[in-house]
């Protein structure tokens, strides 16, 4: 898959997760975590990541950052900024970072 295709796939999953986050606002506060889709560049990935709303919001605060399953890092276009037993937060580099910023679904909220 081309690097452009990789970036588009990640952006698609980020947009789906934004929809999940929007729906999750209706979930009771007693629900500590929410399941999101892995935002990796693997077109056939359907893995889920369990995160708190605060964790998700901290990733979304930076448009070049994405949530991925631990072994879904793509060192061609990203590096790890956070790692724990449940997920990685990766940050895009170069063209992938520029694409992520341009396609940020929250850019209009500012």
Secondary structure, 3 states (H helix, E strand, C coil): CCHHHHHHHHHHHHHHHHHHHHHHCCCCCCCCCEEEECCCCCCCCCCEEEECHHHHHHHHCCCCEEEECCCCCCCCCEEEEEECCCCEEEEECHHHHHHHHHCCCCHHHC
